[in-house]
Amino acid sequence: MNISSNISSLQTNQSFLNTTAQNIQKPSAELTKEIPNLIVADKTAAVNVSAIKTQDEMIGSLLDIKA
């Protein structure tokens, strides 16, 4: 996986979070479905951010070695 695919995944995840947040505000919202969706989206975002940080650190290390 590369940084651009993780960023793309984060953008998709953000869109999903926004949609889910809007669904929760509706009076007919099924919280038994929406709350788990929010939890999964939150964990997915955290994993993508962690992967981006790791990739950034690896690139930084490679650049330091090459310099």
mmCIF file as gemmi writes it, N, C-alpha and C atoms, coordinates in Angstrom:
data_model
loop_
_atom_site.group_PDB
_atom_site.id
_atom_site.type_symbol
_atom_site.label_atom_id
_atom_site.label_alt_id
_atom_site.label_comp_id
_atom_site.label_asym_id
_atom_site.label_entity_id
_atom_site.label_seq_id
_atom_site.pdbx_PDB_ins_code
_atom_site.Cartn_x
_atom_site.Cartn_y
_atom_site.Cartn_z
_atom_site.occupancy
_atom_site.B_iso_or_equiv
_atom_site.pdbx_formal_charge
_atom_site.auth_seq_id
_atom_site.auth_asym_id
_atom_site.pdbx_PDB_model_num
ATOM 1 N N . MET Axp A 1 ? 0.83 -1.181 0 1 0 ? 1 A 1
ATOM 2 C CA . MET Axp A 1 ? 0 0 0 1 0 ? 1 A 1
ATOM 3 C C . MET Axp A 1 ? 0.874 1.243 0 1 0 ? 1 A 1
ATOM 4 N N . ASN Axp A 2 ? 0.435 2.275 -0.688 1 0 ? 2 A 1
ATOM 5 C CA . ASN Axp A 2 ? 1.201 3.509 -0.692 1 0 ? 2 A 1
ATOM 6 C C . ASN Axp A 2 ? 0.408 4.633 -0.036 1 0 ? 2 A 1
ATOM 7 N N . ILE Axp A 3 ? 1.072 5.754 0.162 1 0 ? 3 A 1
ATOM 8 C CA . ILE Axp A 3 ? 0.454 6.863 0.879 1 0 ? 3 A 1
ATOM 9 C C . ILE Axp A 3 ? -0.783 7.368 0.147 1 0 ? 3 A 1
ATOM 10 N N . SER Axp A 4 ? -0.717 7.453 -1.17 1 0 ? 4 A 1
ATOM 11 C CA . SER Axp A 4 ? -1.86 7.997 -1.918 1 0 ? 4 A 1
ATOM 12 C C . SER Axp A 4 ? -3.098 7.11 -1.773 1 0 ? 4 A 1
ATOM 13 N N . SER Axp A 5 ? -2.925 5.803 -1.724 1 0 ? 5 A 1
ATOM 14 C CA . SER Axp A 5 ? -4.097 4.937 -1.542 1 0 ? 5 A 1
ATOM 15 C C . SER Axp A 5 ? -4.652 5.071 -0.124 1 0 ? 5 A 1
ATOM 16 N N . ASN Axp A 6 ? -3.768 5.286 0.863 1 0 ? 6 A 1
ATOM 17 C CA . ASN Axp A 6 ? -4.25 5.505 2.232 1 0 ? 6 A 1
ATOM 18 C C . ASN Axp A 6 ? -4.995 6.828 2.35 1 0 ? 6 A 1
ATOM 19 N N . ILE Axp A 7 ? -4.495 7.85 1.678 1 0 ? 7 A 1
ATOM 20 C CA . ILE Axp A 7 ? -5.18 9.14 1.708 1 0 ? 7 A 1
ATOM 21 C C . ILE Axp A 7 ? -6.531 9.028 1.026 1 0 ? 7 A 1
ATOM 22 N N . SER Axp A 8 ? -6.581 8.32 -0.084 1 0 ? 8 A 1
ATOM 23 C CA . SER Axp A 8 ? -7.847 8.097 -0.773 1 0 ? 8 A 1
ATOM 24 C C . SER Axp A 8 ? -8.828 7.349 0.123 1 0 ? 8 A 1
ATOM 25 N N . SER Axp A 9 ? -8.324 6.36 0.832 1 0 ? 9 A 1
ATOM 26 C CA . SER Axp A 9 ? -9.164 5.603 1.763 1 0 ? 9 A 1
ATOM 27 C C . SER Axp A 9 ? -9.666 6.495 2.887 1 0 ? 9 A 1
ATOM 28 N N . LEU Axp A 10 ? -8.813 7.393 3.376 1 0 ? 10 A 1
ATOM 29 C CA . LEU Axp A 10 ? -9.23 8.331 4.413 1 0 ? 10 A 1
ATOM 30 C C . LEU Axp A 10 ? -10.344 9.247 3.916 1 0 ? 10 A 1
ATOM 31 N N . GLN Axp A 11 ? -10.235 9.701 2.676 1 0 ? 11 A 1
ATOM 32 C CA . GLN Axp A 11 ? -11.269 10.568 2.111 1 0 ? 11 A 1
ATOM 33 C C . GLN Axp A 11 ? -12.595 9.822 1.98 1 0 ? 11 A 1
ATOM 34 N N . THR Axp A 12 ? -12.534 8.594 1.538 1 0 ? 12 A 1
ATOM 35 C CA . THR Axp A 12 ? -13.738 7.774 1.441 1 0 ? 12 A 1
ATOM 36 C C . THR Axp A 12 ? -14.335 7.55 2.823 1 0 ? 12 A 1
ATOM 37 N N . ASN Axp A 13 ? -13.469 7.279 3.787 1 0 ? 13 A 1
ATOM 38 C CA . ASN Axp A 13 ? -13.899 7.057 5.154 1 0 ? 13 A 1
ATOM 39 C C . ASN Axp A 13 ? -14.555 8.313 5.733 1 0 ? 13 A 1
ATOM 40 N N . GLN Axp A 14 ? -14.001 9.489 5.429 1 0 ? 14 A 1
ATOM 41 C CA . GLN Axp A 14 ? -14.57 10.739 5.917 1 0 ? 14 A 1
ATOM 42 C C . GLN Axp A 14 ? -15.962 10.948 5.341 1 0 ? 14 A 1
ATOM 43 N N . SER Axp A 15 ? -16.132 10.627 4.078 1 0 ? 15 A 1
ATOM 44 C CA . SER Axp A 15 ? -17.445 10.738 3.449 1 0 ? 15 A 1
ATOM 45 C C . SER Axp A 15 ? -18.447 9.81 4.133 1 0 ? 15 A 1
ATOM 46 N N . PHE Axp A 16 ? -18.01 8.589 4.435 1 0 ? 16 A 1
ATOM 47 C CA . PHE Axp A 16 ? -18.865 7.628 5.127 1 0 ? 16 A 1
ATOM 48 C C . PHE Axp A 16 ? -19.238 8.126 6.519 1 0 ? 16 A 1
ATOM 49 N N . LEU Axp A 17 ? -18.259 8.711 7.228 1 0 ? 17 A 1
ATOM 50 C CA . LEU Axp A 17 ? -18.525 9.259 8.561 1 0 ? 17 A 1
ATOM 51 C C . LEU Axp A 17 ? -19.552 10.387 8.489 1 0 ? 17 A 1
ATOM 52 N N . ASN Axp A 18 ? -19.411 11.263 7.506 1 0 ? 18 A 1
ATOM 53 C CA . ASN Axp A 18 ? -20.359 12.364 7.354 1 0 ? 18 A 1
ATOM 54 C C . ASN Axp A 18 ? -21.773 11.856 7.083 1 0 ? 18 A 1
ATOM 55 N N . THR Axp A 19 ? -21.885 10.871 6.205 1 0 ? 19 A 1
ATOM 56 C CA . THR Axp A 19 ? -23.191 10.295 5.883 1 0 ? 19 A 1
ATOM 57 C C . THR Axp A 19 ? -23.81 9.638 7.109 1 0 ? 19 A 1
ATOM 58 N N . THR Axp A 20 ? -23.018 8.888 7.844 1 0 ? 20 A 1
ATOM 59 C CA . THR Axp A 20 ? -23.515 8.218 9.04 1 0 ? 20 A 1
ATOM 60 C C . THR Axp A 20 ? -23.939 9.23 10.096 1 0 ? 20 A 1
ATOM 61 N N . ALA Axp A 21 ? -23.163 10.293 10.259 1 0 ? 21 A 1
ATOM 62 C CA . ALA Axp A 21 ? -23.519 11.334 11.23 1 0 ? 21 A 1
ATOM 63 C C . ALA Axp A 21 ? -24.835 12 10.852 1 0 ? 21 A 1
ATOM 64 N N . GLN Axp A 22 ? -25.046 12.218 9.565 1 0 ? 22 A 1
ATOM 65 C CA . GLN Axp A 22 ? -26.313 12.803 9.115 1 0 ? 22 A 1
ATOM 66 C C . GLN Axp A 22 ? -27.471 11.837 9.349 1 0 ? 22 A 1
ATOM 67 N N . ASN Axp A 23 ? -27.23 10.545 9.137 1 0 ? 23 A 1
ATOM 68 C CA . ASN Axp A 23 ? -28.279 9.543 9.36 1 0 ? 23 A 1
ATOM 69 C C . ASN Axp A 23 ? -28.69 9.47 10.824 1 0 ? 23 A 1
ATOM 70 N N . ILE Axp A 24 ? -27.728 9.643 11.722 1 0 ? 24 A 1
ATOM 71 C CA . ILE Axp A 24 ? -28.034 9.573 13.157 1 0 ? 24 A 1
ATOM 72 C C . ILE Axp A 24 ? -28.942 10.714 13.578 1 0 ? 24 A 1
ATOM 73 N N . GLN Axp A 25 ? -28.832 11.849 12.912 1 0 ? 25 A 1
ATOM 74 C CA . GLN Axp A 25 ? -29.633 13.015 13.273 1 0 ? 25 A 1
ATOM 75 C C . GLN Axp A 25 ? -31.093 12.866 12.865 1 0 ? 25 A 1
ATOM 76 N N . LYS Axp A 26 ? -31.389 11.944 11.985 1 0 ? 26 A 1
ATOM 77 C CA . LYS Axp A 26 ? -32.773 11.743 11.539 1 0 ? 26 A 1
ATOM 78 C C . LYS Axp A 26 ? -33.58 11.078 12.646 1 0 ? 26 A 1
ATOM 79 N N . PRO Axp A 27 ? -34.847 11.478 12.787 1 0 ? 27 A 1
ATOM 80 C CA . PRO Axp A 27 ? -35.682 10.871 13.837 1 0 ? 27 A 1
ATOM 81 C C . PRO Axp A 27 ? -35.895 9.364 13.649 1 0 ? 27 A 1
ATOM 82 N N . SER Axp A 28 ? -35.824 8.897 12.416 1 0 ? 28 A 1
ATOM 83 C CA . SER Axp A 28 ? -36.072 7.474 12.149 1 0 ? 28 A 1
ATOM 84 C C . SER Axp A 28 ? -34.781 6.648 12.125 1 0 ? 28 A 1
ATOM 85 N N . ALA Axp A 29 ? -33.704 7.2 12.651 1 0 ? 29 A 1
ATOM 86 C CA . ALA Axp A 29 ? -32.417 6.518 12.594 1 0 ? 29 A 1
ATOM 87 C C . ALA Axp A 29 ? -32.426 5.238 13.417 1 0 ? 29 A 1
ATOM 88 N N . GLU Axp A 30 ? -31.829 4.197 12.846 1 0 ? 30 A 1
ATOM 89 C CA . GLU Axp A 30 ? -31.664 2.939 13.57 1 0 ? 30 A 1
ATOM 90 C C . GLU Axp A 30 ? -30.276 2.959 14.207 1 0 ? 30 A 1
ATOM 91 N N . LEU Axp A 31 ? -30.245 3.357 15.464 1 0 ? 31 A 1
ATOM 92 C CA . LEU Axp A 31 ? -28.967 3.514 16.151 1 0 ? 31 A 1
ATOM 93 C C . LEU Axp A 31 ? -28.213 2.202 16.282 1 0 ? 31 A 1
ATOM 94 N N . THR Axp A 32 ? -28.934 1.081 16.282 1 0 ? 32 A 1
ATOM 95 C CA . THR Axp A 32 ? -28.263 -0.211 16.391 1 0 ? 32 A 1
ATOM 96 C C . THR Axp A 32 ? -27.409 -0.508 15.157 1 0 ? 32 A 1
ATOM 97 N N . LYS Axp A 33 ? -27.679 0.179 14.043 1 0 ? 33 A 1
ATOM 98 C CA . LYS Axp A 33 ? -26.863 0.026 12.839 1 0 ? 33 A 1
ATOM 99 C C . LYS Axp A 33 ? -25.855 1.162 12.702 1 0 ? 33 A 1
ATOM 100 N N . GLU Axp A 34 ? -26.281 2.37 13.038 1 0 ? 34 A 1
ATOM 101 C CA . GLU Axp A 34 ? -25.449 3.539 12.796 1 0 ? 34 A 1
ATOM 102 C C . GLU Axp A 34 ? -24.271 3.658 13.762 1 0 ? 34 A 1
ATOM 103 N N . ILE Axp A 35 ? -24.472 3.35 15.026 1 0 ? 35 A 1
ATOM 104 C CA . ILE Axp A 35 ? -23.38 3.465 15.999 1 0 ? 35 A 1
ATOM 105 C C . ILE Axp A 35 ? -22.241 2.495 15.667 1 0 ? 35 A 1
ATOM 106 N N . PRO Axp A 36 ? -22.518 1.231 15.378 1 0 ? 36 A 1
ATOM 107 C CA . PRO Axp A 36 ? -21.408 0.347 14.97 1 0 ? 36 A 1
ATOM 108 C C . PRO Axp A 36 ? -20.702 0.839 13.698 1 0 ? 36 A 1
ATOM 109 N N . ASN Axp A 37 ? -21.464 1.424 12.777 1 0 ? 37 A 1
ATOM 110 C CA . ASN Axp A 37 ? -20.844 1.981 11.57 1 0 ? 37 A 1
ATOM 111 C C . ASN Axp A 37 ? -19.856 3.087 11.931 1 0 ? 37 A 1
ATOM 112 N N . LEU Axp A 38 ? -20.229 3.926 12.884 1 0 ? 38 A 1
ATOM 113 C CA . LEU Axp A 38 ? -19.333 4.99 13.32 1 0 ? 38 A 1
ATOM 114 C C . LEU Axp A 38 ? -18.073 4.424 13.968 1 0 ? 38 A 1
ATOM 115 N N . ILE Axp A 39 ? -18.24 3.391 14.76 1 0 ? 39 A 1
ATOM 116 C CA . ILE Axp A 39 ? -17.09 2.785 15.434 1 0 ? 39 A 1
ATOM 117 C C . ILE Axp A 39 ? -16.134 2.177 14.411 1 0 ? 39 A 1
ATOM 118 N N . VAL Axp A 40 ? -16.69 1.455 13.447 1 0 ? 40 A 1
ATOM 119 C CA . VAL Axp A 40 ? -15.851 0.848 12.397 1 0 ? 40 A 1
ATOM 120 C C . VAL Axp A 40 ? -15.143 1.926 11.588 1 0 ? 40 A 1
ATOM 121 N N . ALA Axp A 41 ? -15.855 2.977 11.227 1 0 ? 41 A 1
ATOM 122 C CA . ALA Axp A 41 ? -15.248 4.059 10.443 1 0 ? 41 A 1
ATOM 123 C C . ALA Axp A 41 ? -14.138 4.739 11.239 1 0 ? 41 A 1
ATOM 124 N N . ASP Axp A 42 ? -14.348 4.924 12.532 1 0 ? 42 A 1
ATOM 125 C CA . ASP Axp A 42 ? -13.328 5.538 13.385 1 0 ? 42 A 1
ATOM 126 C C . ASP Axp A 42 ? -12.069 4.678 13.439 1 0 ? 42 A 1
ATOM 127 N N . LYS Axp A 43 ? -12.248 3.381 13.629 1 0 ? 43 A 1
ATOM 128 C CA . LYS Axp A 43 ? -11.095 2.472 13.697 1 0 ? 43 A 1
ATOM 129 C C . LYS Axp A 43 ? -10.38 2.4 12.352 1 0 ? 43 A 1
ATOM 130 N N . THR Axp A 44 ? -11.134 2.432 11.259 1 0 ? 44 A 1
ATOM 131 C CA . THR Axp A 44 ? -10.542 2.408 9.922 1 0 ? 44 A 1
ATOM 132 C C . THR Axp A 44 ? -9.691 3.647 9.695 1 0 ? 44 A 1
ATOM 133 N N . ALA Axp A 45 ? -10.203 4.791 10.099 1 0 ? 45 A 1
ATOM 134 C CA . ALA Axp A 45 ? -9.443 6.038 9.956 1 0 ? 45 A 1
ATOM 135 C C . ALA Axp A 45 ? -8.156 5.973 10.771 1 0 ? 45 A 1
ATOM 136 N N . ALA Axp A 46 ? -8.238 5.455 11.984 1 0 ? 46 A 1
ATOM 137 C CA . ALA Axp A 46 ? -7.053 5.359 12.84 1 0 ? 46 A 1
ATOM 138 C C . ALA Axp A 46 ? -5.989 4.46 12.209 1 0 ? 46 A 1
ATOM 139 N N . VAL Axp A 47 ? -6.404 3.368 11.611 1 0 ? 47 A 1
ATOM 140 C CA . VAL Axp A 47 ? -5.45 2.454 10.955 1 0 ? 47 A 1
ATOM 141 C C . VAL Axp A 47 ? -4.803 3.137 9.751 1 0 ? 47 A 1
ATOM 142 N N . ASN Axp A 48 ? -5.604 3.851 8.96 1 0 ? 48 A 1
ATOM 143 C CA . ASN Axp A 48 ? -5.042 4.547 7.803 1 0 ? 48 A 1
ATOM 144 C C . ASN Axp A 48 ? -4.057 5.631 8.216 1 0 ? 48 A 1
ATOM 145 N N . VAL Axp A 49 ? -4.381 6.37 9.261 1 0 ? 49 A 1
ATOM 146 C CA . VAL Axp A 49 ? -3.471 7.407 9.746 1 0 ? 49 A 1
ATOM 147 C C . VAL Axp A 49 ? -2.173 6.775 10.245 1 0 ? 49 A 1
ATOM 148 N N . SER Axp A 50 ? -2.29 5.682 10.956 1 0 ? 50 A 1
ATOM 149 C CA . SER Axp A 50 ? -1.105 4.985 11.452 1 0 ? 50 A 1
ATOM 150 C C . SER Axp A 50 ? -0.229 4.5 10.292 1 0 ? 50 A 1
ATOM 151 N N . ALA Axp A 51 ? -0.85 3.982 9.26 1 0 ? 51 A 1
ATOM 152 C CA . ALA Axp A 51 ? -0.094 3.509 8.094 1 0 ? 51 A 1
ATOM 153 C C . ALA Axp A 51 ? 0.609 4.67 7.397 1 0 ? 51 A 1
ATOM 154 N N . ILE Axp A 52 ? -0.064 5.805 7.274 1 0 ? 52 A 1
ATOM 155 C CA . ILE Axp A 52 ? 0.544 6.975 6.638 1 0 ? 52 A 1
ATOM 156 C C . ILE Axp A 52 ? 1.733 7.456 7.464 1 0 ? 52 A 1
ATOM 157 N N . LYS Axp A 53 ? 1.585 7.502 8.782 1 0 ? 53 A 1
ATOM 158 C CA . LYS Axp A 53 ? 2.699 7.926 9.649 1 0 ? 53 A 1
ATOM 159 C C . LYS Axp A 53 ? 3.899 6.99 9.49 1 0 ? 53 A 1
ATOM 160 N N . THR Axp A 54 ? 3.628 5.701 9.47 1 0 ? 54 A 1
ATOM 161 C CA . THR Axp A 54 ? 4.717 4.724 9.325 1 0 ? 54 A 1
ATOM 162 C C . THR Axp A 54 ? 5.413 4.882 7.985 1 0 ? 54 A 1
ATOM 163 N N . GLN Axp A 55 ? 4.634 5.046 6.918 1 0 ? 55 A 1
ATOM 164 C CA . GLN Axp A 55 ? 5.219 5.228 5.596 1 0 ? 55 A 1
ATOM 165 C C . GLN Axp A 55 ? 6.045 6.514 5.537 1 0 ? 55 A 1
ATOM 166 N N . ASP Axp A 56 ? 5.542 7.571 6.16 1 0 ? 56 A 1
ATOM 167 C CA . ASP Axp A 56 ? 6.265 8.836 6.188 1 0 ? 56 A 1
ATOM 168 C C . ASP Axp A 56 ? 7.591 8.689 6.935 1 0 ? 56 A 1
ATOM 169 N N . GLU Axp A 57 ? 7.562 7.982 8.052 1 0 ? 57 A 1
ATOM 170 C CA . GLU Axp A 57 ? 8.785 7.752 8.818 1 0 ? 57 A 1
ATOM 171 C C . GLU Axp A 57 ? 9.792 6.923 8.014 1 0 ? 57 A 1
ATOM 172 N N . MET Axp A 58 ? 9.295 5.915 7.296 1 0 ? 58 A 1
ATOM 173 C CA . MET Axp A 58 ? 10.19 5.081 6.49 1 0 ? 58 A 1
ATOM 174 C C . MET Axp A 58 ? 10.835 5.896 5.374 1 0 ? 58 A 1
ATOM 175 N N . ILE Axp A 59 ? 10.047 6.738 4.721 1 0 ? 59 A 1
ATOM 176 C CA . ILE Axp A 59 ? 10.596 7.572 3.654 1 0 ? 59 A 1
ATOM 177 C C . ILE Axp A 59 ? 11.631 8.535 4.228 1 0 ? 59 A 1
ATOM 178 N N . GLY Axp A 60 ? 11.317 9.11 5.392 1 0 ? 60 A 1
ATOM 179 C CA . GLY Axp A 60 ? 12.276 10.003 6.047 1 0 ? 60 A 1
ATOM 180 C C . GLY Axp A 60 ? 13.574 9.293 6.372 1 0 ? 60 A 1
ATOM 181 N N . SER Axp A 61 ? 13.484 8.078 6.873 1 0 ? 61 A 1
ATOM 182 C CA . SER Axp A 61 ? 14.679 7.302 7.185 1 0 ? 61 A 1
ATOM 183 C C . SER Axp A 61 ? 15.478 6.99 5.931 1 0 ? 61 A 1
ATOM 184 N N . LEU Axp A 62 ? 14.806 6.632 4.872 1 0 ? 62 A 1
ATOM 185 C CA . LEU Axp A 62 ? 15.506 6.332 3.617 1 0 ? 62 A 1
ATOM 186 C C . LEU Axp A 62 ? 16.204 7.568 3.082 1 0 ? 62 A 1
ATOM 187 N N . LEU Axp A 63 ? 15.555 8.728 3.181 1 0 ? 63 A 1
ATOM 188 C CA . LEU Axp A 63 ? 16.18 9.957 2.721 1 0 ? 63 A 1
ATOM 189 C C . LEU Axp A 63 ? 17.385 10.315 3.586 1 0 ? 63 A 1
ATOM 190 N N . ASP Axp A 64 ? 17.284 10.063 4.892 1 0 ? 64 A 1
ATOM 191 C CA . ASP Axp A 64 ? 18.43 10.324 5.787 1 0 ? 64 A 1
ATOM 192 C C . ASP Axp A 64 ? 19.606 9.425 5.441 1 0 ? 64 A 1
ATOM 193 N N . ILE Axp A 65 ? 19.315 8.169 5.138 1 0 ? 65 A 1
ATOM 194 C CA . ILE Axp A 65 ? 20.378 7.22 4.796 1 0 ? 65 A 1
ATOM 195 C C . ILE Axp A 65 ? 21.048 7.623 3.484 1 0 ? 65 A 1
ATOM 196 N N . LYS Axp A 66 ? 20.215 8.054 2.527 1 0 ? 66 A 1
ATOM 197 C CA . LYS Axp A 66 ? 20.746 8.411 1.222 1 0 ? 66 A 1
ATOM 198 C C . LYS Axp A 66 ? 21.555 9.703 1.266 1 0 ? 66 A 1
ATOM 199 N N . ALA Axp A 67 ? 21.218 10.599 2.179 1 0 ? 67 A 1
ATOM 200 C CA . ALA Axp A 67 ? 21.899 11.912 2.245 1 0 ? 67 A 1
ATOM 201 C C . ALA Axp A 67 ? 23.289 11.836 2.769 1 0 ? 67 A 1
